[in-house]
Amino acid sequence: MLIGNLKINGKAFLAPMAGITDRAFRELCSLFGAAVLTSEMISVKGLIYGDKKTFSLLSSPKNDLKNGLRDKNEGINNYNTPFAIQLFGCNPDDFGEAARIISELEPDIIDINMGCPAPKIVKSGAGAYLMKEPDLCGKIVEAVKKNSKIPVTVKIRSGFDENNKNAIKVAKECEFYGADAITVHGRTREQMYSGEADLEIIKNVVSSVDIPVIGNGDITSYKKAENMINYTGCKTVAIGRGALGNPWIFKNINLKKDLLYPSIEEKIKLAKFHINKIIMYKGDNIGIKEARKHLSWYVKGIKGAAALRNQIFEMKNLKDFNIICNNLLNMRDYQ
């Protein structure tokens, strides 16, 4: 599949998730065959004002190599997986300036968020709020295209609410102004993450535009990915929550089969590798805090793990983390 002039290998993208798809998680998913890696949402205002925290979210092996830095784990990371930077905001001029700024970092794709349902984002007029104004969506795409030669993609939802499912109109508007591909999450903003993703709306968008469509929502296995692709005609799928504690899902989709569920040993080994990466990039204090949520996702489904959940969310250092991991290794059955 081509996004603009960029060739994409594989059938599953890593979808953006605030506070989750950081550098460590992206690199982990790359190892398991994610076709495209997407950053956390990046504020266009933060880029324009030079906010250090905003720019820290853009860390990647590609940028480190460009700046003469080397990863301690060099040799095990895939530096060739396309990297998309996702922008959020509501002003076309701001998007244009942000696109100019990040183009200097040479990402492979600029992705525009028009689907985030978070109240804070929506209240600011960004994210899924943009679905209310298709004309504005088009102007934002136009501004980004004018200020960058990088392929531009857009992520939308089926609509803002049940009475305003206008994904087709928004998709057409974005295509007209130059979007190279579009991701459709089959839920409205009003649904947040409840209910089931509507495959029909994704199918209708596919038949209404000539650019690639990426399906999104409820992909937790190869079978669900295959069903979405076959039913809707979308080119690929984007996986968000389905990858939490389960980066194996990308491998399964690429191999076109659901493999046996990973063993406890495999889960703990990967969790340790993942947490050490977070600590390497963010330091001990932040690393352990973030380890809590990731470990809880890795141990989901392990019999007896629920009893350790309080310990997981109270761990304060790497020693605590290793003790919990050792306790989990003594559990050999699944619920």
Backbone torsions as a table, in degrees:
resi	resn	phi	psi	omega
1	MET	NA	142.9	177.3
2	LEU	-110.7	134.5	169.1
3	ILE	-113.4	104.1	-169.1
4	GLY	65.5	-122.8	176.2
5	ASN	-103.8	12.4	-177.5
6	LEU	-95.7	120.8	178.9
7	LYS	-81.8	130.7	-179.3
8	ILE	-110.8	126.5	176.5
9	ASN	-106.7	132.6	-179.6
10	GLY	106.1	166.1	-173.6
11	LYS	-113.7	0.1	-175.1
12	ALA	-135.4	121.1	176.3
13	PHE	-91.8	153.7	168.4
14	LEU	-87.3	117.4	179.9
15	ALA	-76.5	153.0	179.3
16	PRO	-72.0	139.2	175.3
17	MET	-141.8	119.7	-178.3
18	ALA	-60.7	131.0	178.5
19	GLY	78.2	4.2	-176.8
20	ILE	-128.6	-50.0	-174.6
21	THR	-83.2	56.4	175.6
22	ASP	-79.8	-176.4	-176.0
23	ARG	-58.3	-44.7	-177.8
24	ALA	-59.8	-46.6	-178.2
25	PHE	-68.6	-38.9	178.6
26	ARG	-61.4	-44.3	-179.3
27	GLU	-64.5	-36.8	178.7
28	LEU	-63.6	-46.2	-179.8
29	CYS	-66.5	-31.1	176.4
30	SER	-62.1	-41.8	179.9
31	LEU	-60.6	-29.0	-178.7
32	PHE	-96.0	7.0	170.7
33	GLY	99.6	18.4	174.7
34	ALA	-58.5	135.8	-174.8
35	ALA	-77.5	-33.1	177.2
36	VAL	-142.3	139.9	178.1
37	LEU	-107.8	131.7	-178.5
38	THR	-117.2	137.8	-179.7
39	SER	-69.5	172.1	166.6
40	GLU	-67.0	166.3	178.7
41	MET	-63.0	132.9	-178.5
42	ILE	-113.0	124.8	-179.6
43	SER	-72.0	128.3	177.0
44	VAL	-65.1	-35.1	177.5
45	LYS	-64.2	-42.3	179.7
46	GLY	-60.4	-39.0	178.1
47	LEU	-67.1	-44.3	-177.5
48	ILE	-63.8	-38.9	-178.4
49	TYR	-88.1	2.8	176.5
50	GLY	69.2	30.4	-179.2
51	ASP	-63.1	125.2	-175.6
52	LYS	-62.7	-40.2	-179.3
53	LYS	-63.7	-39.9	178.7
54	THR	-61.2	-46.3	-178.6
55	PHE	-68.9	-27.2	178.7
56	SER	-65.4	-23.7	179.6
57	LEU	-73.2	-10.9	-177.1
58	LEU	-95.1	4.4	-179.3
59	SER	-58.8	134.3	178.6
60	SER	-155.2	156.8	177.4
61	PRO	-56.4	-37.7	-179.0
62	LYS	-60.9	-44.3	179.7
63	ASN	-67.6	-38.2	179.4
64	ASP	-64.1	-42.7	179.2
65	LEU	-64.4	-38.6	179.1
66	LYS	-62.7	-34.9	-177.8
67	ASN	-93.0	8.8	176.7
68	GLY	82.3	12.0	179.0
69	LEU	-96.4	156.7	-179.4
70	ARG	-126.1	142.8	176.3
71	ASP	-79.5	136.7	179.0
72	LYS	-60.6	-26.4	-179.4
73	ASN	-100.7	26.5	-178.9
74	GLU	-54.4	136.5	179.7
75	GLY	110.0	-21.5	180.0
76	ILE	-110.6	-9.9	179.5
77	ASN	-94.1	149.0	176.7
78	ASN	-95.1	102.9	-177.7
79	TYR	-80.3	-5.1	-173.3
80	ASN	-98.2	-6.7	179.3
81	THR	-67.4	127.2	-179.9
82	PRO	-55.2	138.0	-177.8
83	PHE	-116.0	122.8	178.7
84	ALA	-106.1	133.5	173.9
85	ILE	-101.1	122.4	-178.4
86	GLN	-97.7	128.4	-178.4
87	LEU	-106.4	145.3	171.6
88	PHE	-133.3	149.7	-178.3
89	GLY	167.3	-165.1	-178.7
90	CYS	-143.7	-3.2	-177.1
91	ASN	-110.4	122.4	-179.0
92	PRO	-54.6	-41.6	-179.9
93	ASP	-62.7	-39.2	177.7
94	ASP	-64.8	-40.7	178.3
95	PHE	-63.4	-40.7	179.7
96	GLY	-62.3	-45.0	179.5
97	GLU	-66.7	-40.6	178.6
98	ALA	-63.3	-39.2	178.4
99	ALA	-62.7	-40.6	178.3
100	ARG	-63.5	-40.1	-178.4
101	ILE	-66.3	-49.7	-174.7
102	ILE	-77.4	-16.7	176.1
103	SER	-60.8	-28.2	178.7
104	GLU	-68.1	-21.1	178.3
105	LEU	-85.2	-8.0	176.9
106	GLU	57.9	50.6	171.3
107	PRO	-69.3	168.0	-179.4
108	ASP	-87.1	-26.9	-176.7
109	ILE	-144.8	143.9	167.2
110	ILE	-107.6	121.3	-179.0
111	ASP	-109.0	136.0	-178.7
112	ILE	-106.8	124.2	-178.7
113	ASN	-84.9	116.9	174.4
114	MET	-126.8	23.8	-175.1
115	GLY	-135.7	-4.7	-177.8
116	CYS	-62.6	126.5	-177.3
117	PRO	-92.4	-2.3	-175.7
118	ALA	-56.9	130.4	-177.6
119	PRO	-52.1	-42.3	-178.7
120	LYS	-61.4	-40.6	-179.5
121	ILE	-71.2	-44.7	-178.5
122	VAL	-64.2	-40.9	179.9
123	LYS	-62.7	-25.5	179.5
124	SER	-82.5	-3.5	-179.4
125	GLY	89.0	9.1	-178.6
126	ALA	-107.6	-173.2	177.8
127	GLY	58.5	-135.9	-175.6
128	ALA	-64.7	-17.2	177.7
129	TYR	-59.5	-32.2	-178.2
130	LEU	-61.8	-22.7	178.0
131	MET	-61.0	-20.6	178.9
132	LYS	-74.2	-19.0	-174.7
133	GLU	-129.9	78.1	-179.0
134	PRO	-53.4	-37.4	179.6
135	ASP	-62.3	-40.8	178.7
136	LEU	-65.8	-37.5	177.6
137	CYS	-57.5	-44.6	179.6
138	GLY	-63.9	-41.7	-179.8
139	LYS	-64.9	-34.7	178.5
140	ILE	-66.7	-45.1	178.1
141	VAL	-61.1	-43.6	-179.8
142	GLU	-59.3	-42.7	-178.5
143	ALA	-65.4	-40.2	179.4
144	VAL	-67.4	-43.6	-179.6
145	LYS	-62.3	-36.5	-178.6
146	LYS	-69.2	-23.9	-174.3
147	ASN	-110.3	12.3	179.5
148	SER	-158.9	147.5	175.9
149	LYS	-98.9	4.1	-178.5
150	ILE	-80.5	143.3	176.1
151	PRO	-53.8	139.9	-177.3
152	VAL	-117.1	128.4	177.1
153	THR	-121.4	163.7	-177.8
154	VAL	-133.2	141.1	176.1
155	LYS	-116.5	121.8	-177.8
156	ILE	-126.9	175.5	172.0
157	ARG	-113.3	179.0	-179.2
158	SER	-67.2	-22.6	178.9
159	GLY	166.1	-177.8	-179.9
160	PHE	-80.4	-40.1	176.9
161	ASP	-149.7	-180.0	-174.6
162	GLU	-60.2	-31.2	-178.4
163	ASN	-87.4	-3.3	-177.5
164	ASN	-136.2	60.9	176.9
165	LYS	-87.2	91.2	-173.1
166	ASN	-118.0	30.8	-178.3
167	ALA	-57.2	-37.3	-179.2
168	ILE	-63.5	-46.1	-179.6
169	LYS	-62.9	-44.3	179.9
170	VAL	-65.0	-42.3	-179.7
171	ALA	-61.4	-44.1	179.7
172	LYS	-63.9	-39.9	-180.0
173	GLU	-63.9	-43.9	180.0
174	CYS	-66.0	-39.7	178.3
175	GLU	-63.8	-42.8	-178.5
176	PHE	-58.8	-36.8	-177.6
177	TYR	-92.4	9.7	168.9
178	GLY	112.5	4.3	178.2
179	ALA	-58.7	138.4	-177.5
180	ASP	-92.6	-16.5	176.9
181	ALA	-167.3	162.0	-179.1
182	ILE	-141.4	135.9	176.2
183	THR	-102.3	131.9	-178.9
184	VAL	-118.8	117.2	171.7
185	HIS	-88.9	124.5	-173.2
186	GLY	-78.8	37.2	174.0
187	ARG	-133.0	156.0	173.3
188	THR	-82.4	166.5	175.4
189	ARG	-62.9	-38.3	-178.6
190	GLU	-59.7	-34.5	179.4
191	GLN	-72.5	-22.0	-173.2
192	MET	57.4	-109.3	178.0
193	TYR	-122.4	18.2	-180.0
194	SER	-88.2	166.0	179.5
195	GLY	67.6	-160.0	-179.4
196	GLU	-116.5	150.2	177.2
197	ALA	-66.4	138.0	-178.6
198	ASP	-87.1	106.1	-179.4
199	LEU	-71.3	-26.1	-177.1
200	GLU	-63.5	-40.8	-178.9
201	ILE	-67.2	-36.3	177.1
202	ILE	-64.9	-43.6	178.7
203	LYS	-59.7	-42.5	-179.1
204	ASN	-66.8	-36.1	176.8
205	VAL	-66.2	-42.8	178.8
206	VAL	-55.0	-43.2	-177.0
207	SER	-79.0	-6.8	-175.5
208	SER	-104.1	-13.4	-178.8
209	VAL	-127.8	163.5	-179.3
210	ASP	-105.8	0.6	177.1
211	ILE	-96.3	159.4	-179.6
212	PRO	-60.4	141.0	175.9
213	VAL	-115.3	132.3	177.8
214	ILE	-106.8	124.2	-179.7
215	GLY	-84.3	146.0	-176.1
216	ASN	-146.1	139.9	176.5
217	GLY	124.3	119.0	173.4
218	ASP	68.8	20.9	178.2
219	ILE	-85.3	104.1	-179.1
220	THR	-121.1	3.4	-179.3
221	SER	-161.7	167.4	176.7
222	TYR	-62.0	-40.7	-177.9
223	LYS	-59.9	-39.7	179.8
224	LYS	-71.4	-35.0	176.8
225	ALA	-65.5	-45.8	179.6
226	GLU	-61.3	-41.6	-180.0
227	ASN	-63.3	-42.4	179.9
228	MET	-64.8	-44.5	-178.9
229	ILE	-64.4	-45.6	-178.2
230	ASN	-67.1	-39.5	-176.0
231	TYR	-77.3	-41.7	-173.3
232	THR	-93.5	-24.3	-175.6
233	GLY	83.4	8.2	178.2
234	CYS	-65.2	153.0	-175.6
235	LYS	-74.8	-41.7	-178.7
236	THR	-145.2	178.5	175.5
237	VAL	-122.4	157.1	174.4
238	ALA	-116.1	130.6	-174.8
239	ILE	-113.3	126.0	177.6
240	GLY	-112.1	-93.2	-176.3
241	ARG	-59.7	-27.2	-179.5
242	GLY	-66.5	-14.4	-179.7
243	ALA	-96.3	-5.3	-177.8
244	LEU	-68.0	116.8	-176.6
245	GLY	69.0	10.0	-174.3
246	ASN	-147.4	58.1	177.3
247	PRO	-67.1	-11.6	176.3
248	TRP	-59.5	-21.8	-176.1
249	ILE	-59.7	-33.5	179.3
250	PHE	-67.1	-40.2	177.9
251	LYS	-64.1	-43.2	179.9
252	ASN	-60.2	-44.3	-178.6
253	ILE	-66.4	-39.5	178.7
254	ASN	-67.5	-33.0	179.1
255	LEU	-85.0	-7.1	179.4
256	LYS	60.4	42.8	174.0
257	LYS	-166.1	152.2	175.8
258	ASP	-88.7	113.9	-178.8
259	LEU	-74.1	170.2	174.7
260	LEU	-60.0	147.4	-179.2
261	TYR	-60.5	135.6	-178.7
262	PRO	-57.7	146.0	178.3
263	SER	-72.7	165.7	177.0
264	ILE	-59.1	-41.7	179.7
265	GLU	-58.8	-43.5	179.7
266	GLU	-65.1	-40.3	179.9
267	LYS	-64.3	-46.1	-178.2
268	ILE	-68.3	-39.7	178.4
269	LYS	-60.2	-44.1	-179.1
270	LEU	-70.1	-38.2	178.4
271	ALA	-59.8	-42.4	179.0
272	LYS	-63.8	-43.4	179.1
273	PHE	-61.3	-44.8	-178.6
274	HIS	-63.2	-48.9	-176.8
275	ILE	-65.4	-37.9	177.7
276	ASN	-63.5	-33.9	176.1
277	LYS	-66.0	-44.3	179.4
278	ILE	-60.1	-44.9	-179.9
279	ILE	-63.3	-39.5	179.6
280	MET	-60.7	-39.5	-176.6
281	TYR	-88.1	-28.3	-172.3
282	LYS	-121.1	-6.6	-180.0
283	GLY	94.4	164.4	-175.6
284	ASP	-61.4	-47.5	-172.9
285	ASN	-62.5	-54.1	179.5
286	ILE	-67.9	-37.7	-178.3
287	GLY	-58.8	-45.0	-179.4
288	ILE	-69.1	-38.4	177.8
289	LYS	-60.9	-42.1	-179.9
290	GLU	-75.9	-24.2	178.6
291	ALA	-62.4	-30.1	-176.5
292	ARG	-57.7	-51.3	-177.3
293	LYS	-69.2	-39.4	-178.1
294	HIS	-66.6	-42.5	179.6
295	LEU	-63.6	-38.2	178.8
296	SER	-62.2	-32.4	177.6
297	TRP	-75.5	-38.5	-179.8
298	TYR	-64.3	-34.8	-174.1
299	VAL	-91.7	-1.2	178.9
300	LYS	-57.5	129.0	179.9
301	GLY	96.1	-9.1	177.9
302	ILE	-85.4	126.1	-178.5
303	LYS	-60.1	127.6	178.6
304	GLY	91.1	-10.5	-176.9
305	ALA	-66.7	-29.4	-179.1
306	ALA	-59.3	-32.3	-179.5
307	ALA	-67.7	-21.2	-179.2
308	LEU	-96.5	0.0	-174.2
309	ARG	-60.3	-42.2	179.1
310	ASN	-62.4	-39.9	178.4
311	GLN	-63.6	-39.1	-180.0
312	ILE	-60.1	-45.3	-176.1
313	PHE	-81.9	-1.3	175.9
314	GLU	-109.9	-4.6	-177.2
315	MET	-63.5	140.1	-171.9
316	LYS	-114.0	-15.9	-177.0
317	ASN	-153.9	177.7	-177.2
318	LEU	-65.2	-30.2	178.0
319	LYS	-62.9	-46.0	177.4
320	ASP	-59.9	-42.8	-179.9
321	PHE	-59.6	-46.0	-178.6
322	ASN	-67.6	-34.5	177.9
323	ILE	-63.9	-45.3	179.7
324	ILE	-64.1	-41.4	178.6
325	CYS	-61.5	-41.5	178.6
326	ASN	-64.3	-38.4	177.0
327	ASN	-64.9	-38.9	179.5
328	LEU	-66.8	-32.7	-179.7
329	LEU	-66.7	-16.3	177.0
330	ASN	-83.7	-3.9	179.5
331	MET	-100.6	124.1	-173.2
332	ARG	-118.4	0.7	-177.5
333	ASP	-117.8	154.9	177.4
334	TYR	-106.2	155.3	175.6
335	GLN	-66.3	NA	NA
